Amino acid sequence: MNMHRIILIIAAFTLVLFLVNPAQADKYANTIAVFKKSEAVQPFFKSAYGYAVFPTIGKGGIGIGGAYGEGQVYAGGKVTGTASLAKLSIGFQLGGQAFSQMIFFEDKRAFNEFTSGNFEFDATASAVAITAGVQASAGTEGASAGASAGPATGAQAKIGYHKGMAVFVHAKGGLMYEAAIGGQKFSYKPKQ
């Protein structure tokens, strides 16, 4: 697949990103409110040093895919800066998806690692879906996947911190056969 096709795929998905997430008065507060409703996430709001919020991440691909989203980073309940997420992937994948994502930082060390400028999740990173969706991880033990039926059923996947971070996703729309967060790259810009 040539670079022109990759650019077209990413451009098309960026358009989907804007269509799925119309302008909101405060998309960050609305996204945080959605995550706070999940019993699985509530303890992290109480104990985390800080967190990053990405109201909408658009992801799509046919063999070669990409994902992009913009967010804000918080410590002590205050915005410390902005972050962008990008991911390019090659492999079996088909479809498009929009989702929200929150990353909780267990302590100052994890927060500093994320805000150091450029951060990337390794292949062992995994996320917990807070609505009906897919949870996947890949690591030295091999790849695994599971489903979370969502808060209405009470069947939530349990998650703790992995390398000082915990990640939750909330599906907003679309269908994508590939759910790994490993390889997501983040850039951080401190608040001026």
C-alpha positions in Angstrom: 0.0 0.0 0.0 1.5 3.3 -1.0 1.8 6.5 1.1 -1.0 8.2 -0.8 -3.5 5.5 0.2 -2.3 5.8 3.8 -2.9 9.6 3.8 -6.4 9.1 2.3 -7.3 6.6 5.0 -6.1 8.9 7.8 -7.8 11.9 6.2 -11.1 10.0 5.9 -10.9 8.9 9.4 -10.2 12.4 10.6 -13.4 13.5 8.9 -15.2 10.7 10.8 -13.7 12.0 14.0 -15.2 15.4 13.5 -18.6 14.0 12.5 -18.8 11.7 15.5 -17.9 14.5 18.0 -19.7 17.7 17.2 -18.5 20.8 19.0 -19.4 20.8 22.7 -19.3 23.5 25.4 -16.9 21.4 27.4 -16.1 18.1 25.8 -13.5 17.3 28.5 -15.9 17.7 31.4 -18.5 15.7 29.6 -16.0 12.9 28.9 -14.7 12.9 32.5 -18.4 12.6 33.7 -18.9 9.5 31.5 -15.9 7.8 33.0 -16.9 8.8 36.6 -20.1 6.9 36.1 -18.2 3.6 35.8 -17.7 1.8 39.2 -14.5 0.3 37.7 -13.0 3.8 37.2 -14.2 5.7 40.3 -11.4 4.5 42.6 -8.8 5.8 40.1 -10.3 9.3 40.3 -9.9 9.2 44.1 -6.3 7.9 44.2 -4.5 8.9 41.0 -1.8 11.6 40.9 -3.2 12.8 37.6 -4.8 11.7 34.4 -5.1 12.4 30.6 -8.4 12.7 28.9 -9.0 12.1 25.2 -12.7 12.9 24.4 -12.5 11.4 20.9 -9.9 9.2 19.3 -10.6 8.2 15.7 -9.1 5.0 14.4 -9.4 3.3 11.1 -7.7 1.0 8.7 -7.7 -1.6 5.9 -4.5 -3.5 6.4 -2.6 -0.3 7.3 -4.4 1.9 9.8 -4.0 4.9 12.0 -5.4 6.6 15.0 -5.4 10.2 16.2 -6.8 12.2 19.1 -6.2 15.3 21.2 -6.6 15.6 24.9 -5.8 17.4 28.1 -3.5 16.3 31.0 -4.5 17.0 34.6 -2.7 16.9 38.0 -4.4 17.7 41.2 -7.6 18.4 39.2 -6.0 21.2 37.2 -5.0 21.2 33.5 -1.2 21.1 33.1 -1.1 20.9 29.4 -2.3 19.2 26.2 -1.5 15.9 24.6 -1.9 14.4 21.2 -2.1 10.7 20.4 -1.0 9.1 17.1 -0.7 5.5 16.1 0.2 3.8 12.8 -0.3 0.1 12.5 0.2 -2.6 10.0 -1.5 -6.0 10.1 -4.9 -7.6 10.1 -7.4 -4.8 10.7 -10.5 -3.6 9.0 -13.0 -0.9 9.9 -13.2 2.4 11.8 -14.0 3.3 15.4 -14.3 6.4 17.6 -13.7 6.1 21.3 -12.8 8.1 24.4 -9.8 7.2 26.5 -8.5 8.1 29.9 -5.1 7.3 31.3 -4.6 7.5 35.0 -1.1 8.1 36.5 -0.5 6.3 39.8 2.2 8.7 41.0 4.4 11.6 40.1 6.9 9.3 38.4 4.3 8.0 36.0 3.0 11.5 35.4 6.5 12.8 34.6 7.2 9.8 32.3 4.0 10.6 30.3 4.7 14.4 30.2 8.4 14.1 29.4 7.6 15.1 25.8 7.2 11.9 23.9 5.7 8.7 25.4 4.7 5.4 23.8 2.8 2.5 25.2 4.7 -0.8 24.8 3.1 -4.0 23.4 2.1 -5.1 26.9 -0.2 -2.2 27.5 -3.9 -3.0 27.7 -7.2 -1.1 28.3 -10.5 -1.9 30.0 -13.6 -1.0 28.1 -16.3 0.6 30.3 -19.1 -0.2 27.8 -19.8 -3.2 25.7 -16.6 -3.7 23.7 -13.3 -5.3 23.5 -10.3 -5.5 25.7 -7.0 -6.8 24.2 -3.4 -7.1 25.2 -0.3 -8.4 23.6 2.9 -9.4 25.4 5.5 -12.0 25.9 2.9 -14.5 26.9 1.1 -14.0 23.6 -2.0 -12.1 22.6 -5.2 -12.3 24.4 -8.6 -10.6 24.1 -11.8 -10.5 26.2 -15.1 -8.6 26.4 -16.5 -6.2 28.9 -20.3 -6.2 29.0 -20.4 -2.8 30.6 -21.6 -1.3 33.9 -25.2 -2.3 33.5 -24.4 -6.0 33.9 -21.9 -5.5 36.7 -19.4 -7.6 34.8 -16.4 -5.3 34.7 -12.9 -6.4 34.0 -10.6 -5.7 37.0 -7.6 -3.5 36.3 -4.7 -2.1 38.3 -1.8 0.0 37.4 0.7 -1.3 34.8 4.0 0.5 35.0 2.2 3.3 36.9 -0.6 3.8 34.4 -4.2 2.5 34.0 -6.1 2.9 30.8 -9.9 2.9 30.2 -11.7 3.3 26.9 -15.3 4.1 26.1 -16.6 3.1 22.6 -18.5 5.9 20.9 -19.2 4.3 17.6 -17.9 2.2 14.7 -16.6 -1.3 14.4 -12.9 -2.2 14.4 -11.3 -5.7 14.4 -8.2 -4.6 16.4 -8.3 -3.2 19.8 -4.7 -3.0 21.1 -3.4 0.3 22.6 0.3 -0.8 22.4 2.1 1.5 20.1 0.1 4.6 20.9 2.5 7.5 20.8 1.8 10.7 22.8 3.3 14.1 22.6 2.8 16.6 25.5 2.8 20.4 25.5 2.8 22.1 28.9 0.1 24.8 29.5 1.6 28.3 28.9 
